[in-house]
Amino acid sequence: MSFLRYKFLLDENVRNELRHFLTKQGVDVINVPKGVKNGKVAQLSLKEKRILITNDGDFSHISSSAIFGVVWLRLPQNDSQGLVNMFGKLLTQSHNLHGKLATIWQGKIDIAFLATE
């Protein structure tokens, strides 16, 4: 799957530099409106078939029936260049992220299936 087919939903806790990077790559990305609760964020992800990008570990335990897909950022918050570099690596991989949890660490990316109910 080409990364241009991905649609992303940026949680409010994600650095804006990532949005700028994705937009430059031609990726369809929107921000979660400020103050929206996690349950509504998950519903929006499902409804619009968007993969949520977040720093919130609560989404790492959500079931695949409740959210479209999750990218969980486990990088230092003050390293925007590291964030962009690692996310660029994720985009070049050919993974289908629907129903999956991609965890981006400093220097590595883990991809697993989201929990099932």
Secondary structure, DSSP 8 states (H G I E B T S, - for coil): --GGG-EEEE-TTS-HHHHHHHHHTT-EEEE--TT--HHHHHHHHHHHT-EEEES-GGGGG-BTTT-S-EEEE-S-TT-HHHHHHHHHHHHHS----TTEEEEEETTEEEEEE-B--
